[in-house]
Amino acid sequence: MNAHAMWYLTRGTGLVAMVLVTLSVLAGIAASLRAGGTRMPRFVVSGLHRNLSLLTVAFIVVHVVTTVLDAYAPITYLDGVVPFISPYRPIWLGLGALASDIVLALVITSLVRVRIGLKTWRFVHWFAYACFPIAVVHALGTGSDATQPWMMGIVTGCVAAVIIGALWRLWTLAPATKAAGASRNAGLFQRFRRSHPLIRIAGTAAVIIVPVWTALWAVSGPLAPHWTQRSGTPAPAKATPNPLAAFAAQQLRLDALRARQIRATQLEIAHRSAEIKATVAAIKAASAPIVVAATNPGTGSSGGYSGGGASSGGGSASSGGGGGAPAPSAPVAVAPPAAPAAPVAATGGS
């Protein structure tokens, strides 16, 4: 798996984990209010809350593992568990590690609820309300998509849903005088929570102030220019090298080298093919029949071709030959030489 796939997987799992945290908080609020009816019994709501929490832990684990394996940032597995020790954006990455630790503690205490007791389990679960804003700040502080409109839409929707659920949870708490099944043996925190309406007011103020503060911080922080330098991102020269970065770079170099070799081989094959075609054409031209035209032999510079014989009146039947080149003519048939004549016997003189 290359570096780009790791980067996309890290972003996707982080976003899905934040949505799952939102759904888990809402399901927990519904379970605490004993929501349910004929269509959805209460145990279904509780089971949904438990399964959402387990699924959230699974996506958080994948998010941490892919972040460590990604060659973009120098992050180790210890940075994903122990908060505020990473050289890469220590505060905002540390908040993510803190949120993952809280979710893990919530799941573990839910699995051993019978052994640790209801009071301890309930005390730990109150940290779920702190886990959500911490996760949101982590997503905005370290996420690479914080300035994208779709990312802001998802974050805004999650925050609005949790605000509505938290207000619903606060203002549906029954006072001690009206609480059904209130017991004198209830815990101190339970009696204080049910007896004092100031808790509702303080909780409502916190539910409103925290999102407003987060929005103001986001406008001046992650949504403002030069957040990368101000968030604690180390310089490339000081970043801790990731072992997979060198491997990925080597693979890219090997791929480029193979591509160049394949291209050179293709050019060589095309060149050899052109040479073979030229050689075949030359062989065909050389094997064609040759036609030679017959010509008269040329004469010397002095002269012409004499037609011999008796001269009449001192005239000669010579064809004057100049020094020019003879014109070509049709082949001349040459007669074979005649046989010598028989000797004539001498007769008496006249």
JODARA-V760479 format. One line per field, one symbol per residue. phi: phi as a letter, one per 20 degrees, with the letter a starting at -180 (. if undefined). psi: psi as a letter, one per 30 degrees, with the letter a starting at -180 (. if undefined). A space follows every 10 residues. Layout:
phi=???
psi=???
//
This chain:
phi=.effffffff ffffffffff ffffffffff ffelfqaffc ffffffffff ffffffffff ffffffffff efceddfffe defmdffelg ffffffffff ffffffffff fdffeenfff fffffffffe ffffffffff fdfedfefff ffffffffff ffffffffff edfefffdfe nfcfefffff fffeedffff fffffffeff fffffffffe dfeefmfffe enfffgfeff fegfffffff ffffffffff ffffffffff ffffffffff ffffffeffd ddefcfffef fercdeekof edmmeceeef deefffffbf gefdffffff fffeffdffe
psi=kleeeeeeee eeeeeeeeee eeeeeeeeee efghklaeej lefeeeeeee eeeeeeeeee eeeeeeeefk gekikleeff eklhfkfjie eeeeeeeeee eeeeeeeefe fheeefleee eeeefffeff eeeeeeeeee efkfgefkee eeeeeeeeee eeeeeeeeee ggkkleffkk gkkfglleee eeeffjffee eeeeeefeee eeeeeeeeef cefllhfeef fgklleffkk kkefeeeeee eeeeeeeeee eeeeeeeeee eeeeeeeeee eeeeefgkkk kkkklkklll ffaajkhllk kjhflkhkjk kaglkkkkll kkkkklklkk lkkkkklkl.
//
